[in-house]
Amino acid sequence: MANERDPRVISPPASIELFGHRATPARVGLIPRSPAWRVGHALLALGICWGAILVVMWVPPHIPWILTAFALGVFFAVRYARERYTLVELEGTCPRCGAPQTSTKPTRFGEPHRLHCAHCHQLLLVRAETAAAERMSA
């Protein structure tokens, strides 16, 4: 698991749930994101996208490019500001079909995190005890 490689990664107790089925245990690797990290990345996203307005405003048609760069800045800023945890690793099984569920692509961890089973195409919910995660990171 990622804990051996990165000391920031924590592994709180977690499960994969599906309505009408018994939850299965899962192992997750989360990186807690501090308020400073979230604000910094949000401001960086705004700076890059809004700075791009100075370049794209010269490309015809002008208004759509300006509005797109403005909206992308807001979109990415909100996305970074809401990222309390980053999911870097997931291992578990689907409660319905038993197919292995793995993920190593870093992504924002929603509470609960949504995941689709590639085998039975069900929407699975990954729940982690983030309160325990906060105690582990302190």
C-alpha positions in Angstrom: 0.0 0.0 0.0 1.1 3.6 -0.4 1.8 4.0 3.3 5.3 2.5 2.8 6.1 5.0 0.1 4.6 8.3 1.4 4.5 9.2 5.1 1.5 11.6 4.5 -0.8 8.7 3.5 -3.1 7.4 6.2 -5.3 4.3 6.2 -8.5 4.7 8.2 -11.0 1.9 8.5 -13.2 1.8 5.4 -15.9 -0.2 3.7 -17.6 -0.6 0.4 -21.4 -0.5 0.5 -24.3 -1.3 -1.8 -27.9 -1.0 -0.8 -29.4 -4.4 0.0 -26.0 -6.1 0.4 -23.6 -6.6 3.3 -20.8 -4.0 3.3 -17.3 -5.4 2.5 -14.1 -4.1 4.2 -11.8 -2.0 2.1 -8.3 -0.5 2.5 -8.0 3.1 1.5 -5.0 5.4 1.4 -5.9 9.1 2.0 -3.8 12.2 2.1 -5.4 14.8 4.4 -5.3 18.3 2.9 -4.8 21.2 5.2 -6.8 24.5 4.8 -3.6 26.2 3.6 -3.1 23.6 0.8 -6.7 24.0 -0.3 -6.6 27.8 -0.3 -3.2 27.8 -2.0 -4.3 25.5 -4.8 -7.6 27.3 -5.3 -5.8 30.6 -5.6 -3.3 29.1 -8.0 -6.1 27.7 -10.2 -7.8 31.1 -10.3 -4.5 32.8 -11.1 -3.7 30.5 -14.0 -7.1 30.5 -15.5 -7.8 34.2 -15.0 -4.3 35.0 -16.2 -5.0 33.0 -19.4 -7.8 35.6 -20.1 -5.0 38.0 -21.0 -4.0 35.6 -23.8 -7.3 34.2 -25.0 -9.1 37.6 -25.2 -7.2 38.2 -28.5 -8.6 35.1 -30.1 -11.8 35.6 -32.0 -14.6 35.1 -31.0 -13.5 36.9 -27.9 -16.3 36.7 -25.4 -16.7 32.8 -25.3 -13.0 32.3 -24.6 -13.0 34.9 -21.8 -16.1 33.4 -20.2 -14.7 29.9 -20.5 -11.4 30.8 -18.9 -13.3 32.7 -16.1 -15.6 29.7 -15.5 -12.8 27.2 -15.5 -11.0 29.2 -12.9 -14.0 29.2 -10.6 -14.7 25.5 -11.3 -11.1 24.4 -10.4 -10.9 26.8 -7.4 -14.1 25.3 -5.9 -12.9 21.8 -6.6 -9.6 22.3 -4.8 -11.3 24.2 -1.9 -13.6 21.2 -1.3 -10.8 18.6 -1.4 -10.4 17.6 2.3 -8.8 14.2 1.4 -7.1 12.8 -1.7 -7.7 9.2 -2.3 -4.4 7.7 -3.6 -5.2 4.0 -3.2 -8.3 1.7 -2.8 -8.5 -2.1 -2.4 -11.7 -4.0 -1.7 -14.4 -6.2 -3.3 -17.8 -5.4 -4.7 -20.6 -6.4 -2.2 -22.8 -7.7 -5.0 -20.5 -9.8 -7.2 -17.2 -10.0 -5.3 -15.2 -8.5 -8.1 -12.0 -6.8 -6.9 -12.2 -3.0 -6.7 -8.9 -1.2 -7.0 -7.8 2.3 -7.7 -4.4 3.9 -7.7 -5.2 7.1 -9.6 -5.2 10.1 -7.1 -8.6 11.7 -6.9 -10.7 13.8 -4.6 -12.3 11.6 -1.9 -15.9 12.4 -1.5 -17.8 11.5 1.6 -19.1 9.0 0.6 -16.9 8.3 -2.4 -18.7 6.9 -5.4 -17.3 4.1 -7.4 -18.7 2.0 -10.3 -18.1 -1.8 -10.3 -16.7 -2.7 -13.7 -18.1 -6.2 -13.5 -21.8 -5.7 -12.4 -22.0 -2.0 -13.2 -23.4 -1.1 -9.8 -22.8 2.3 -8.1 -20.8 1.5 -4.9 -20.2 3.8 -2.0 -16.8 3.8 -0.3 -17.1 5.1 3.3 -14.0 5.8 5.5 -13.9 6.9 9.1 -12.4 10.3 8.4 -12.7 11.3 12.1 -10.3 8.4 12.8 -8.2 9.7 9.8 -7.9 13.1 11.4 -6.8 11.6 14.7 -4.2 9.5 12.8 -2.8 12.5 11.0 -2.5 14.7 14.1 
